[in-house]
Amino acid sequence: MRVGKCFRGMVLLLTLAGCGRPITLTPVSEVAATGDAISEAPALAFDTKDWPHWRGPQETGIAVDQEVPATWTATENIAWTVDLPGRGHSSPIVVGDRVYVASANDATQEQMVLAFDRATGEEQWRTVVHQGGFPEDRLIHHKATNANSSVACDGEHVFATFFNSGKIFVTALDLAGEQAWQTELGAFDSKFGYAPSPILYRSAVIVAADNQGGGYIAAMDRASGDILWRKARPAVSTYSSPLVANIAGRDQMVISGCDSVVSYDPATGEELWSVNAIAEATCGTCVTDGTRVFASGGFPKRETVCIDGSNGEIQWRNGTKLYEPSLLVVNGRLYAVTDEGIAYCWDAETGNEHWKERLGGNFSASPVYCSGRVYVPSLDGSTVVFTDSAAGFEEIARNRLGSDSYSSPAICGNEIFLRVGTGSNGPRSEQLVCVRAPR
């Protein structure tokens, strides 16, 4: 490994518009990739019964076709329910016989990872990754938590990212919950907190950290935690996780935010293409149909775009905005569920609108597709289930658990895993729920 040039220039003091808070701009030093270690490593292969990281095996929100319930209640089609400590927007992931989730206890200032038995919900272990070092409340959005990021698992380690002590740390735990390594990735100047989830690619785990003090994206060796490459990004607060997929015949890592959508080579971090689009701040993860890239955002602009994945040219765009939820593309159709509860279905190739429907309520979670249905939880705890169809909106069910749901579902092995909040009119707590038809 060799360290590339550090961006030149003295540390700059900026003033954050609207609050007058000084921002120390400290550009991250870049680390240049050496050799072909990442690209030559075998591609990761996941069991069809697994949901190993954010948005599932292919990072698309698409589950393998399987029989899962379309309806459930607090007593119907529920295999188990367990209480979670603290609070988090970390979505559950599933690998083998374990379900993993991150959480944070603000009262004790503990950021932790928990493992549960997939069959019974029995807690297997909890590991406190950080004790103390929490950011001031003013640096975290009122809707956010200190455990926003979903964890990832390659079958040997569980990878967690946390904002702590003014920095981003990536931690690897073995399957017994013991720490294998921890890497300090870089400083993080928070505006509303940290959100991106780690993504697995061959022998690497990739983490983004866009922030107003100087953003960056980096790949670490999954076995050692060594930084394999790190690329500087603009000094802008934005919150999207990267997408890594084979697009237009080559592996690409695509991320939105900073008024652009950018594609990088995931093996080296070198830029492949960039296009001005979307918005300064985005939260949703890009999606792809293998040829095109779709993205939406954000703040302050409102836009959804379709991009040619081979060269970054815009194919179509419209003025619809999804800020928190990610898009979903399946069977030639692009689905969107906006934060304000408007569902859209567009033709993925042309952008022509097939239908639009007001679902009611507000949404932070991202939709998941399985066996002809789309599942998306709302902020009142109801998971709306509707049919994948261009002919028109057809609601199948509206299943309510708890009083809110910020996290996205994991669907695998004929089961649905949900994280829900309870106690909207009193002390709030959170639960992990396994939805499963009786066996």
MOCORNOR-V375925 format. One record per helix or strand of 2 or more residues. SS is the DSSP state (H for helix, E for strand). FROM is the first residue (numbers start at 0). TO is the last residue. Records with the same first field share a line. If there is no record, write none. Layout:
BEGIN
SS: FROM-TO + FROM-TO
END
This chain:
BEGIN
E: 1-5 + 11-14 + 21-24 + 28-31 + 77-83 + 92-94 + 97-104 + 109-116 + 122-130 + 151-152 + 156-163 + 166-173 + 178-186 + 198-200 + 203-207 + 214-220 + 226-232 + 242-246 + 249-256 + 259-263 + 270-275 + 286-287 + 291-296 + 302-307 + 313-317 + 327-329 + 332-336 + 341-346 + 352-357 + 367-369 + 372-376 + 381-386 + 394-399 + 409-411 + 414-421 + 428-434
H: 36-39 + 136-138
END
